[in-house]
């Protein structure tokens, strides 16, 4: 769980040396995006492997990182998670997967999400079932990476994914409900677009309809962003849906979502 007692520094240079050391050692979670971006994942990896007597994993994982065409926080995150998954298979080492899945450090848990996304032996039903605990993680970073890690599978099995995720909209956990829209955004963030949803956003209606007046602002923002994505290719659909929602559910929650959904359309009209 995120340490709510720490707000975190506003810039990398302001992170205290002892805090950065604890972050790179995996002793504490990041408190904000600045800290999340500041972590040296290779140092964190070395400390993790040393602690759990798996130093021999380090060289092949670092090789994966070094071979990346572009090294960013996300590509390094994926490379480490993918390599850990591959090593768990080649070494018959399921324990390492358990270790990283429940690790104190949020970035390590981010690596764990890719061990699910990269497992081609898992069907989409089992993939979504296994990722759910990460979708509900109390840390913002793990929640974001959780959908990113399995989005390729969602694209490959879109119809089935939408059917399963439409049931997630009934979950008591706002983080799980939000996953259903964030993971399927037509344009997404840091991820491949979903052309089918850009051209035919109505196929996601079973998800959208259930969240049109969700009480959580976290969910409202995601639904509004989903529709704003769709408005860039199917403006008529978004305008008609928003008009219908305001007639059916004229709540402050729906009004907020509609305003967010129409922001690109409204800007073009002004």
Beta strands, then each sheet from edge to edge (+ up, - down):
end
